[in-house]
C-alpha cells in the first residue's frame, strides 16, 4: 500500500473520524483507523462498534492495499505538518513510513484483517432531508437529552417519521423539547427510532454544510446517513420512547408574553444566588408583573420584577433556572410565550407565531 496526498485533503476526514474513536479501548485495534485503497479511492474507517464513520477520498497515484494505523498519532502528524504539505505514505510489513519534506515518521500498525466488522441489519426505510434543516432540528432538541440516566431510552433522541412529517423529541424527565418539520417528499411510512446520545452529538458536528442533501437509511436496529463523502452509521437504542402526548391534553392558564432578552437577563442575575445544586427560582405572576426570586442555604436572597402582558388569575410556581434559560435561549423570536398548565404540572415555552418547536419544563418544589 502506497500513496501520495496533500495534507488538506486528508486532515478534515481524519479529524471527523478520530472523534468517534474512544481513547480507552478494550480492543487495541479500535484505537486505529482502517485505511483501504481500492478503485482510486482512499477509504478511512473509524468505529467504537456503536458508531462508525467512513470517509472516501479520491486519489490518483496509489498502490492498492489495506492497513490500520494508530488514529490519534496519525492525526497529530498530519495536523502539525505545514499547510499544503505533501504526505508520502508507504506500508512496509507491519509498519508504515510517513514522509513529508524533511520529516520522517515510522508507525507500528495492526493488520486490516483483524479490524472488527460493524454489524448492520438490512436498512429497509429511507428518506432525504436538507442538512441545514436537520442540523437546526438537532440543535433545538439535543440539550434536553439525558446523560447516563437509568431510563436508557432518555439518553437519546426520538426520531419520528410520519409520511412527509419529521418530528424530533428529547427529554431528561424534567424537560422536553419537540421539533416538527416537513420533508420535501413523502415517505409513505410511519416509523419511530431512538438515536443514541453519542451518535446525535457526533452527527450534529458533522453537519457543517447547510446546503448538503442527506440520505438517511434506517431499520429498527441501525441508521446510516450519507453526508457528501462521509457515511455515518450508528446502532439505535432498542427501546420504546414514552408517550408524551398527554402533556398537550390538559387545561392551561392564559399565556404570558415577555421580551426574551429581558427574561433571560433577569433569570441569569437572580440565579446567581440560587441553590448551586438545584438552581431553583420562584415565579410569582400577577396581571402586570412577573416577580422572579430565589434564596440559598447561606441565606442569600435575590429578587427581580418584570412588566408582562398577562390576563388571568395570579399564580406562583418554581423552576430550575438553567432549564428555563436553555429553553428561552433557543427561541428565534424576540418575544417568549410562557403557558403554564392549570394543574401547575408543566410550562410550555414557545414563540407567538406558529412555531415548529416547543420546549416544556416541569416545575420543582422549593
Secondary structure as GFF3:
##gff-version 3
##sequence-region A 1 366
A	DSSP	beta_strand	2	6	.	.	.	ID=ss1
A	DSSP	alpha_helix	7	18	.	.	.	ID=ss2
A	DSSP	three_ten_helix	28	31	.	.	.	ID=ss3
A	DSSP	beta_strand	32	38	.	.	.	ID=ss4
A	DSSP	beta_strand	41	47	.	.	.	ID=ss5
A	DSSP	beta_strand	51	58	.	.	.	ID=ss6
A	DSSP	beta_strand	62	63	.	.	.	ID=ss7
A	DSSP	beta_strand	65	70	.	.	.	ID=ss8
A	DSSP	alpha_helix	71	80	.	.	.	ID=ss9
A	DSSP	beta_strand	86	92	.	.	.	ID=ss10
A	DSSP	beta_strand	95	100	.	.	.	ID=ss11
A	DSSP	beta_strand	103	110	.	.	.	ID=ss12
A	DSSP	three_ten_helix	112	114	.	.	.	ID=ss13
A	DSSP	beta_strand	125	130	.	.	.	ID=ss14
A	DSSP	alpha_helix	131	139	.	.	.	ID=ss15
A	DSSP	three_ten_helix	142	144	.	.	.	ID=ss16
A	DSSP	three_ten_helix	152	154	.	.	.	ID=ss17
A	DSSP	beta_strand	156	162	.	.	.	ID=ss18
A	DSSP	beta_strand	165	171	.	.	.	ID=ss19
A	DSSP	beta_strand	175	182	.	.	.	ID=ss20
A	DSSP	beta_strand	190	196	.	.	.	ID=ss21
A	DSSP	alpha_helix	197	206	.	.	.	ID=ss22
A	DSSP	beta_strand	213	218	.	.	.	ID=ss23
A	DSSP	beta_strand	222	227	.	.	.	ID=ss24
A	DSSP	beta_strand	230	235	.	.	.	ID=ss25
A	DSSP	three_ten_helix	245	248	.	.	.	ID=ss26
A	DSSP	beta_strand	256	259	.	.	.	ID=ss27
A	DSSP	alpha_helix	260	271	.	.	.	ID=ss28
A	DSSP	beta_strand	280	285	.	.	.	ID=ss29
A	DSSP	beta_strand	289	295	.	.	.	ID=ss30
A	DSSP	beta_strand	301	307	.	.	.	ID=ss31
A	DSSP	beta_strand	315	320	.	.	.	ID=ss32
A	DSSP	alpha_helix	321	329	.	.	.	ID=ss33
A	DSSP	beta_strand	335	340	.	.	.	ID=ss34
A	DSSP	beta_strand	347	350	.	.	.	ID=ss35
A	DSSP	beta_strand	357	361	.	.	.	ID=ss36
###
